[in-house]
Amino acid sequence: MRRHLTALLAVIPLLGVAALGVVTAAPASAADRVVTDYQDPLTALPPVSRPPTPHCTVTAMHHVFANSYGQPYVGTLTPPAACAGPWTKVVLSWTGKSQGRQYDRLAGLWIGGAEVLRTSTPEPDPSGITWSFDRDITEFAPLLHQAQPFVVDLGNVVNDTYTGPYDITVTVTYYQADRAHPAPKQADTVLPLAADATKPGWQDLSDGKNYTAQVTVPANTAKLTAEIYARGGGCEEFWWSNVPNSLVQANPSAGLCGGGAYREVEVTVDGKPAGVVSPYPVIYTGGVAPMLWRPITAIDSIVTLPYTIDLSPFIGQLTDGKPHTVQLVPPPGIVDLWTLGGNLFATTDPHVKRVTGSLLQDVVPAADVQTTTTGAGLDNKIVTHVNRSWHTAGVLHTSAGIVPVNSSGQWTFDNTTTLADSASKQTTDQRALGSYGSNGRVDGFDFTLRADVTQHIVDDNNYRIDATVHHGRRLWTVGGGAPALSDDTIDTSGGFGRTNGVLSYADGQSSERWSGLADTGRFYFRDIDTAHGYVTRDVSSR
């Protein structure tokens, strides 16, 4: 996406700025609306279920993030004495409020140094918005039995222009286990990658810079997985629309973002490649055109999912009681920052003092990115194709004997981006389809994105931007436990514009369809339609 457009996205909250000139942009249609208030943000995601067992709720944080860059909230989360565990479930609830004008902001939450949540904020309106969501954090239960540092980082700026602070409340509810609702079988050790549990654990990385952590795993570790969070910022926020560097260099005044359209994030163990993940094309709530995401927020923008790689083939090298180096590597060739972070989860074998083993295969080649560009000047068609695969394998010596372990990933990536009318019109059609494998378990994914953006820009006070976006994510799991299935799609259209400095167009309509298995294992669906910032239809299963 052009830098000119991303700059204008920062201007959209400035409702009613006085005219600074008489230049005329594309004329407003008689049917255009100016929508300045909208319904509270929502998504079609299924609710997190709550078991019918005794429970206790702790308010972990109530904090207002105003001028908060470099000033995270730092507190302590202490488990309630009345619900000391074991727990069948632990649920974190996030509620936010904001009023005025503000950017969408990235936020992260850490407990005991472990990144438990990543999210971004909706953009508020003049009358104020409230939004909330829940996150099942039961997998972090090994950390939660003791008091732990509780850190939330949400960088924000409040001044005469951007007037909206973010008022955030976080609660944690602990549900006691009983015979009908036992504690789940899961990893018994959480190993944060963060070096300091009292500080935000993520890192902003440019090309060639890695997130480097020293980790000591338990000697009797029999399974080890990495959970990774990854998002791009600046020109990398819209990486899926980026063009080859050669096109940027040939048109330096066009405001294009380079680096091409393919991205992947790698994990290494003691310098050896251990696996690669294909990131989802997240769109912030102000991305492309803010009215596209009011009130339905883009997939993965509010409830961001991590990516998982099984590192078990490397266990034999890691159980010697010494610290070892784990690195998160941002996509090669990026032109702006990526924010990376994560954790390791270890499942130990209680019947042996040490699990040993050998790494037998480590085949993680560099991606073969094939890109062709046709056209001239700023009227081009760029086609990118990647056929990606990697795998690792090893054996472990455990109390159950010799155990083979393996990890793999394979996907196809296709992106066709077209620039027309001297890049005033850009269309992108992208799909990543594939799966990750681990010892009989397969986690499949199908990420789709279609964006069509047309810009008529004279200057910062006279412009019009129209856009349509299809956003899709299908996920499925078979083997290795309970099956999982979800299909989430959003179709949205709208735009905004100014004439002589006055907002003359700000409107949108959208729909979201979610269907699949809820966390109870039962089928769930929800269909939402909106127009002009308000829900017109909302149907769901019970």
C-alpha positions as CSV (number, residue, x, y, z in Angstrom):
1,M,0.0,0.0,0.0
2,R,1.3,3.5,-0.8
3,R,2.8,5.5,1.9
4,H,0.6,8.5,0.8
5,L,-2.4,6.4,1.7
6,T,-1.0,5.2,5.1
7,A,-0.3,8.9,5.9
8,L,-3.8,9.8,5.2
9,L,-5.1,7.1,7.5
10,A,-3.6,9.1,10.4
11,V,-5.8,12.1,9.3
12,I,-9.2,10.4,9.3
13,P,-9.8,10.9,13.1
14,L,-9.5,14.7,12.6
15,L,-13.2,15.3,12.0
16,G,-14.1,18.8,10.8
17,V,-10.7,20.3,10.3
18,A,-11.0,23.8,8.9
19,A,-10.3,24.3,5.1
20,L,-6.8,25.4,4.3
21,G,-7.3,25.9,0.6
22,V,-9.8,25.7,-2.2
23,V,-8.4,22.8,-4.2
24,T,-11.1,20.4,-5.2
25,A,-10.8,16.6,-4.9
26,A,-13.0,14.0,-6.5
27,P,-16.6,15.3,-6.0
28,A,-18.7,13.7,-3.3
29,S,-21.6,11.6,-4.4
30,A,-25.1,12.7,-3.5
31,A,-25.4,9.3,-1.7
32,D,-22.3,9.8,0.4
33,R,-22.7,9.8,4.2
34,V,-20.5,11.1,6.9
35,V,-20.6,8.7,9.8
36,T,-18.7,10.0,12.8
37,D,-20.1,7.7,15.5
38,Y,-20.4,3.9,15.4
39,Q,-21.6,1.0,17.5
40,D,-19.2,-0.6,20.0
41,P,-16.7,-2.9,18.2
42,L,-17.5,-6.6,17.9
43,T,-16.6,-9.8,16.2
44,A,-18.3,-13.0,15.3
45,L,-15.9,-15.2,17.3
46,P,-17.5,-17.8,19.6
47,P,-17.6,-17.0,23.3
48,V,-15.1,-18.6,25.6
49,S,-17.0,-21.2,27.6
50,R,-17.1,-21.0,31.4
51,P,-17.3,-24.3,33.4
52,P,-19.9,-24.6,36.2
53,T,-17.3,-25.0,39.0
54,P,-16.4,-22.8,42.0
55,H,-14.4,-19.8,40.7
56,C,-12.7,-16.6,41.8
57,T,-12.1,-13.4,39.8
58,V,-9.1,-11.1,40.3
59,T,-8.8,-7.7,38.9
60,A,-5.3,-7.8,37.5
61,M,-5.2,-4.3,36.1
62,H,-7.2,-1.1,35.7
63,H,-5.0,1.5,34.0
64,V,-5.4,4.4,31.6
65,F,-2.9,4.5,28.8
66,A,-2.4,8.1,27.8
67,N,1.2,9.2,27.0
68,S,2.4,5.7,27.5
69,Y,5.2,5.0,25.0
70,G,8.0,3.5,27.1
71,Q,5.7,3.5,30.2
72,P,4.1,0.0,30.4
73,Y,1.9,-1.0,33.3
74,V,3.8,-3.2,35.8
75,G,2.0,-4.9,38.6
76,T,1.7,-8.3,40.2
77,L,-0.8,-11.1,39.6
78,T,-1.5,-13.2,42.7
79,P,-3.7,-16.3,42.6
80,P,-6.7,-16.1,45.0
81,A,-6.3,-18.1,48.1
82,A,-10.0,-19.3,47.8
83,C,-9.2,-20.8,44.4
84,A,-5.7,-22.2,44.8
85,G,-6.1,-24.9,42.1
86,P,-5.8,-27.2,40.4
87,W,-7.9,-25.3,37.8
88,T,-10.0,-26.7,35.0
89,K,-9.8,-23.4,33.2
90,V,-8.4,-19.9,33.6
91,V,-9.9,-17.1,31.6
92,L,-8.5,-13.6,31.0
93,S,-11.0,-10.8,30.2
94,W,-10.0,-7.5,28.6
95,T,-12.3,-4.5,28.6
96,G,-11.3,-1.3,26.9
97,K,-12.9,2.2,26.7
98,S,-11.9,5.2,24.7
99,Q,-13.4,8.5,23.5
100,G,-12.3,11.1,21.1
101,R,-9.7,10.7,18.3
102,Q,-6.9,8.1,18.4
103,Y,-4.8,5.7,16.3
104,D,-5.2,2.0,16.5
105,R,-2.5,0.9,18.9
106,L,-0.6,-2.4,19.4
107,A,-0.7,-3.9,22.9
108,G,0.8,-6.9,24.6
109,L,0.4,-8.6,28.0
110,W,2.9,-10.7,29.9
111,I,2.6,-12.8,33.1
112,G,5.8,-13.9,34.6
113,G,7.6,-12.9,31.4
114,A,5.4,-15.1,29.2
115,E,3.5,-13.3,26.4
116,V,-0.1,-14.3,27.2
117,L,-1.9,-11.9,24.9
118,R,-1.3,-9.7,21.9
119,T,-4.0,-7.4,20.6
120,S,-4.6,-4.0,19.0
121,T,-7.1,-1.3,19.9
122,P,-10.2,-0.2,17.9
123,E,-10.2,3.5,16.9
124,P,-12.7,5.5,19.1
125,D,-15.4,7.9,18.0
126,P,-16.4,11.3,19.6
127,S,-19.1,9.7,21.8
128,G,-16.9,6.9,23.0
129,I,-16.6,3.1,22.5
130,T,-16.3,0.1,24.8
131,W,-15.1,-3.3,23.7
132,S,-14.2,-6.5,25.5
133,F,-13.0,-10.1,24.8
134,D,-12.0,-13.2,26.7
135,R,-8.9,-15.3,26.2
136,D,-8.4,-18.9,27.6
137,I,-5.0,-18.8,29.3
138,T,-5.2,-22.2,30.9
139,E,-2.0,-23.3,29.2
140,F,-0.1,-20.8,31.4
141,A,-1.4,-22.4,34.6
142,P,2.1,-23.6,35.6
143,L,3.1,-20.0,36.0
144,L,-0.1,-18.9,37.8
145,H,0.2,-20.8,41.1
146,Q,2.7,-18.2,42.3
147,A,2.6,-14.4,42.3
148,Q,4.0,-13.2,39.0
149,P,4.9,-9.8,37.4
150,F,2.0,-8.6,35.3
151,V,3.0,-6.3,32.5
152,V,0.9,-4.6,29.8
153,D,2.4,-2.4,27.1
154,L,0.1,-0.1,25.1
155,G,2.0,2.8,23.6
156,N,-0.3,5.8,23.2
157,V,-0.1,9.5,22.7
158,V,-2.6,12.1,23.9
159,N,-2.5,15.7,22.8
160,D,-4.7,18.4,21.3
161,T,-5.0,16.4,18.1
162,Y,-5.2,12.8,19.4
163,T,-7.4,13.1,22.4
164,G,-8.4,9.5,23.2
165,P,-6.7,7.7,26.1
166,Y,-7.3,4.0,26.4
167,D,-8.9,2.9,29.7
168,I,-8.2,-0.8,30.1
169,T,-9.4,-3.3,32.7
170,V,-8.1,-6.9,32.9
171,T,-9.5,-9.6,35.1
172,V,-8.5,-13.2,35.5
173,T,-11.0,-15.9,36.6
174,Y,-9.8,-19.2,38.0
175,Y,-12.2,-22.1,37.7
176,Q,-11.5,-24.9,40.2
177,A,-11.2,-28.4,38.9
178,D,-13.4,-31.2,40.0
179,R,-14.1,-34.8,39.0
180,A,-16.4,-33.8,36.2
181,H,-14.1,-31.0,35.1
182,P,-10.6,-32.1,35.7
183,A,-7.4,-30.0,35.0
184,P,-6.4,-30.5,31.4
185,K,-3.4,-32.6,30.3
186,Q,-0.9,-30.0,29.0
187,A,2.6,-28.8,29.2
188,D,3.8,-28.5,32.8
189,T,6.5,-25.9,32.3
190,V,6.3,-22.5,30.6
191,L,9.6,-21.0,29.5
192,P,9.3,-17.3,28.6
193,L,11.6,-16.0,25.9
194,A,11.6,-12.6,27.6
195,A,14.8,-11.8,29.5
196,D,13.2,-9.7,32.2
197,A,9.7,-10.6,33.6
198,T,9.2,-7.0,34.8
199,K,9.4,-5.5,31.3
200,P,7.5,-6.0,28.0
201,G,8.9,-9.1,26.3
202,W,8.5,-8.3,22.7
203,Q,11.2,-6.8,20.4
204,D,10.9,-4.5,17.4
205,L,13.2,-5.9,14.7
206,S,14.5,-4.6,11.4
207,D,15.9,-6.7,8.6
208,G,18.9,-8.7,9.8
209,K,18.1,-8.3,13.5
210,N,16.9,-11.3,15.5
211,Y,15.1,-11.8,18.8
212,T,17.7,-13.8,20.8
213,A,16.8,-15.6,24.1
214,Q,18.8,-17.8,26.4
215,V,16.6,-20.7,27.7
216,T,17.4,-23.6,30.0
217,V,14.9,-26.4,29.6
218,P,14.2,-29.1,32.2
219,A,16.4,-32.1,31.9
220,N,13.5,-34.5,31.6
221,T,11.7,-32.6,28.8
222,A,9.9,-35.0,26.5
223,K,8.0,-32.5,24.4
224,L,8.9,-28.9,23.5
225,T,6.9,-26.4,21.5
226,A,7.4,-22.7,20.6
227,E,4.6,-20.3,20.5
228,I,5.3,-17.2,18.4
229,Y,3.6,-13.8,18.1
230,A,4.5,-11.7,15.0
231,R,3.2,-8.5,13.5
232,G,4.6,-5.9,11.1
233,G,4.5,-2.2,11.5
234,G,4.9,0.9,9.3
235,C,5.4,-0.2,5.7
236,E,5.3,-3.8,7.0
237,E,1.8,-3.3,8.3
238,F,0.6,-3.8,4.7
239,W,3.3,-6.3,3.7
240,W,0.7,-8.2,1.6
241,S,0.5,-5.2,-0.8
242,N,4.2,-4.4,-1.0
243,V,5.9,-4.4,-4.3
244,P,9.5,-5.4,-5.4
245,N,12.3,-3.1,-4.4
246,S,13.1,-2.5,-8.1
247,L,9.7,-0.9,-8.6
248,V,10.1,1.3,-5.6
249,Q,13.6,2.5,-6.8
250,A,12.3,3.2,-10.3
251,N,9.5,5.4,-8.8
252,P,10.9,7.1,-5.7
253,S,8.2,9.7,-5.5
254,A,5.2,7.3,-5.7
255,G,5.2,6.4,-2.0
256,L,5.3,2.6,-2.6
257,C,6.5,0.1,0.0
258,G,9.0,-2.4,-1.0
259,G,10.3,-5.8,0.0
260,G,7.8,-7.8,-2.1
261,A,4.7,-9.5,-0.8
262,Y,6.0,-12.8,0.8
263,R,6.7,-13.0,4.5
264,E,7.7,-15.8,6.9
265,V,9.1,-16.0,10.4
266,E,11.8,-18.5,11.4
267,V,12.8,-20.1,14.7
268,T,16.4,-21.3,15.3
269,V,17.9,-23.4,18.1
270,D,21.6,-22.9,18.8
271,G,22.0,-21.4,15.3
272,K,20.2,-24.3,13.5
273,P,17.0,-23.6,11.6
274,A,14.1,-25.3,13.5
275,G,11.1,-24.3,11.5
276,V,9.2,-21.5,9.7
277,V,5.7,-20.1,10.0
278,S,3.5,-18.2,7.5
279,P,2.0,-15.1,9.2
280,Y,-1.6,-14.1,8.8
281,P,-2.1,-10.8,6.9
282,V,-3.5,-8.8,9.9
283,I,-5.2,-5.5,9.2
284,Y,-5.4,-3.0,12.1
285,T,-8.7,-1.3,12.8
286,G,-7.5,1.8,11.0
287,G,-6.0,-0.1,8.1
288,V,-6.8,0.4,4.4
289,A,-9.8,2.6,5.2
290,P,-11.0,3.0,8.9
291,M,-14.7,2.8,8.1
292,L,-14.2,-0.8,6.8
293,W,-13.8,-1.9,10.4
294,R,-16.6,-0.1,12.2
295,P,-18.0,-1.8,14.0
296,I,-16.7,-5.3,12.9
297,T,-13.0,-5.5,13.5
298,A,-10.6,-7.3,11.1
299,I,-9.7,-10.9,11.7
300,D,-6.8,-11.3,14.2
301,S,-6.7,-7.6,15.0
302,I,-8.3,-7.8,18.4
303,V,-7.8,-11.4,19.4
304,T,-4.4,-12.2,17.8
305,L,-3.5,-15.9,17.6
306,P,0.1,-17.1,18.0
307,Y,1.9,-19.6,15.7
308,T,3.3,-22.9,17.0
309,I,6.3,-24.9,16.0
310,D,7.2,-28.3,17.6
311,L,10.8,-28.2,18.7
312,S,10.9,-31.8,20.0
313,P,13.5,-33.1,17.5
314,F,16.0,-30.7,19.2
315,I,15.4,-31.9,22.8
316,G,18.4,-34.2,22.9
317,Q,20.6,-31.1,22.5
318,L,18.9,-29.1,25.1
319,T,18.5,-31.2,28.3
320,D,22.1,-30.9,29.5
321,G,21.2,-28.2,32.1
322,K,22.9,-25.5,30.2
323,P,21.3,-22.3,28.7
324,H,20.7,-22.6,25.0
325,T,20.0,-20.0,22.3
326,V,16.6,-19.7,20.7
327,Q,16.1,-17.0,18.1
328,L,13.1,-15.6,16.4
329,V,14.0,-14.3,12.9
330,P,11.8,-11.7,11.2
331,P,11.1,-12.1,7.5
332,P,14.1,-11.5,5.3
333,G,14.2,-8.3,3.3
334,I,11.7,-6.4,5.3
335,V,11.6,-2.6,4.9
336,D,10.2,-1.7,8.3
337,L,9.9,-3.2,11.8
338,W,8.3,-6.5,12.9
339,T,7.4,-7.0,16.5
340,L,8.2,-10.6,17.6
341,G,7.9,-12.4,20.9
342,G,6.8,-15.7,22.4
343,N,7.3,-18.6,24.8
344,L,8.4,-22.3,25.0
345,F,6.2,-25.0,26.5
346,A,7.8,-28.1,27.9
347,T,6.1,-31.4,28.9
348,T,8.3,-33.4,31.2
349,D,8.7,-37.1,31.8
350,P,8.4,-37.7,35.6
351,H,9.9,-41.2,35.4
352,V,13.4,-40.2,34.3
353,K,16.0,-37.7,35.4
354,R,17.0,-36.8,31.8
355,V,15.6,-37.3,28.4
356,T,18.3,-37.8,25.8
357,G,18.1,-38.0,22.0
358,S,19.4,-37.1,18.6
359,L,18.5,-34.8,15.8
360,L,18.3,-36.9,12.7
361,Q,17.0,-34.4,10.1
362,D,17.0,-30.7,9.9
363,V,15.8,-29.6,6.4
364,V,14.7,-26.0,6.5
365,P,15.9,-24.4,3.3
366,A,15.6,-20.8,2.3
367,A,12.3,-20.0,0.6
368,D,12.3,-20.0,-3.2
369,V,10.3,-16.8,-3.9
370,Q,9.3,-16.5,-7.6
371,T,8.2,-13.0,-8.7
372,T,7.3,-11.8,-12.1
373,T,6.5,-8.2,-13.0
374,T,4.8,-7.1,-16.2
375,G,3.9,-3.5,-17.3
376,A,5.5,-0.2,-17.3
377,G,5.9,2.8,-15.0
378,L,3.2,2.6,-12.3
379,D,0.9,0.4,-14.2
380,N,2.1,-3.1,-13.3
381,K,1.0,-6.6,-12.5
382,I,3.2,-8.4,-9.9
383,V,2.7,-12.1,-9.4
384,T,4.4,-13.9,-6.5
385,H,4.5,-17.6,-5.9
386,V,6.1,-19.7,-3.2
387,N,5.9,-23.5,-2.7
388,R,7.3,-23.9,0.8
389,S,8.2,-27.0,2.8
390,W,10.5,-27.9,5.7
391,H,10.9,-30.7,8.1
392,T,12.9,-31.8,11.2
393,A,13.0,-35.2,12.8
394,G,14.8,-36.9,15.7
395,V,14.5,-39.7,18.3
396,L,14.2,-39.3,22.1
397,H,15.1,-41.8,24.9
398,T,12.2,-41.6,27.4
399,S,10.7,-43.8,30.1
400,A,8.5,-45.2,27.3
401,G,11.6,-46.2,25.3
402,I,12.8,-44.8,22.0
403,V,10.3,-42.3,20.7
404,P,10.5,-40.8,17.1
405,V,9.5,-37.2,16.9
406,N,9.1,-34.9,13.9
407,S,7.9,-31.5,12.9
408,S,7.1,-30.0,9.5
409,G,5.4,-27.3,7.5
410,Q,4.2,-27.0,3.9
411,W,2.2,-24.4,2.1
412,T,1.7,-22.6,-1.2
413,F,1.6,-18.8,-1.3
414,D,0.2,-16.8,-4.2
415,N,-0.2,-13.1,-4.4
416,T,-1.2,-11.1,-7.4
417,T,-1.0,-7.3,-7.0
418,T,-2.0,-4.9,-9.8
419,L,-1.3,-1.2,-10.0
420,A,-3.3,0.8,-12.4
421,D,-4.0,4.5,-13.3
422,S,-0.4,5.4,-12.2
423,A,-0.9,3.4,-8.9
424,S,-4.0,5.3,-7.9
425,K,-5.8,2.0,-8.1
426,Q,-4.3,-1.1,-6.4
427,T,-5.8,-4.6,-6.2
428,T,-4.3,-7.5,-4.2
429,D,-5.5,-11.2,-4.3
430,Q,-3.6,-13.4,-1.9
431,R,-3.8,-16.9,-0.5
432,A,-1.6,-19.0,1.7
433,L,-2.8,-22.7,2.0
434,G,-1.0,-25.3,3.9
435,S,-0.4,-27.1,7.2
436,Y,2.0,-27.8,10.1
437,G,2.7,-31.4,11.2
438,S,3.8,-32.8,14.5
439,N,3.9,-36.5,15.4
440,G,0.6,-37.4,13.8
441,R,-1.1,-34.1,14.4
442,V,-1.9,-31.8,11.5
443,D,-2.8,-28.1,11.9
444,G,-4.1,-26.7,8.6
445,F,-4.6,-23.2,7.5
446,D,-6.1,-21.3,4.6
447,F,-5.5,-17.5,4.7
448,T,-7.3,-15.4,2.0
449,L,-7.2,-11.7,1.3
450,R,-8.6,-9.6,-1.5
451,A,-8.3,-5.9,-1.4
452,D,-9.3,-3.3,-4.0
453,V,-8.3,0.3,-3.2
454,T,-8.9,3.4,-5.3
455,Q,-7.4,6.8,-4.4
456,H,-8.1,10.3,-5.7
457,I,-5.6,12.4,-3.8
458,V,-4.9,16.1,-4.4
459,D,-3.4,17.0,-1.0
460,D,-4.1,16.2,2.7
461,N,-7.3,18.3,2.6
462,N,-8.7,17.1,-0.6
463,Y,-8.9,13.4,-1.3
464,R,-11.2,10.4,-1.6
465,I,-10.4,6.7,-0.9
466,D,-12.7,3.8,-1.7
467,A,-12.0,0.2,-0.8
468,T,-13.4,-3.3,-0.6
469,V,-11.7,-6.1,1.4
470,H,-12.3,-9.8,1.7
471,H,-10.6,-11.3,4.8
472,G,-10.7,-15.0,5.4
473,R,-9.1,-17.5,7.8
474,R,-9.9,-21.2,8.0
475,L,-8.1,-23.4,10.6
476,W,-8.4,-27.1,11.3
477,T,-6.7,-29.7,13.5
478,V,-6.9,-33.5,13.1
479,G,-4.9,-36.1,15.0
480,G,-3.2,-35.7,18.3
481,G,-6.2,-34.9,20.4
482,A,-9.6,-33.2,20.0
483,P,-10.3,-32.0,16.5
484,A,-10.7,-28.3,15.8
485,L,-12.3,-26.3,13.0
486,S,-13.1,-22.7,12.3
487,D,-14.0,-20.7,9.2
488,D,-14.0,-16.9,9.6
489,T,-14.7,-14.5,6.7
490,I,-15.3,-10.8,6.5
491,D,-16.5,-8.8,3.5
492,T,-16.4,-5.1,3.9
493,S,-16.5,-2.0,1.7
494,G,-16.4,1.8,2.3
495,G,-14.1,4.7,2.4
496,F,-13.6,8.3,3.4
497,G,-12.7,11.7,1.9
498,R,-12.3,15.4,2.5
499,T,-13.1,18.4,0.4
500,N,-11.4,21.7,1.3
501,G,-10.3,20.2,4.6
502,V,-13.9,19.2,5.7
503,L,-14.8,15.5,6.0
504,S,-17.2,14.9,3.1
505,Y,-17.3,11.1,3.1
506,A,-16.9,8.5,5.8
507,D,-19.0,5.3,5.5
508,G,-18.9,1.6,5.2
509,Q,-20.8,-1.7,5.4
510,S,-19.6,-5.1,6.3
511,S,-20.5,-8.7,7.1
512,E,-18.8,-11.4,9.1
513,R,-19.5,-15.2,9.1
514,W,-17.9,-17.5,11.7
515,S,-18.7,-21.2,11.8
516,G,-16.9,-24.2,13.3
517,L,-16.4,-25.9,16.6
518,A,-16.5,-23.8,19.8
519,D,-14.1,-24.7,22.7
520,T,-16.8,-27.0,24.0
521,G,-16.5,-29.2,20.9
522,R,-20.0,-28.2,19.8
523,F,-20.8,-26.6,16.4
524,Y,-21.2,-22.8,16.6
525,F,-22.0,-20.1,14.0
526,R,-22.6,-16.4,14.0
527,D,-23.5,-14.1,11.1
528,I,-23.3,-10.3,11.5
529,D,-24.2,-7.6,8.9
530,T,-23.6,-3.9,9.4
531,A,-24.2,-0.6,7.6
532,H,-23.2,2.9,8.4
533,G,-21.4,1.8,11.6
534,Y,-24.3,-0.1,13.1
535,V,-25.4,-3.8,13.2
536,T,-28.4,-4.5,11.0
537,R,-28.5,-8.3,11.5
538,D,-26.9,-10.6,14.1
539,V,-27.8,-14.3,14.1
540,S,-26.0,-17.1,16.1
541,S,-26.5,-20.6,17.3
542,R,-27.1,-21.1,21.0
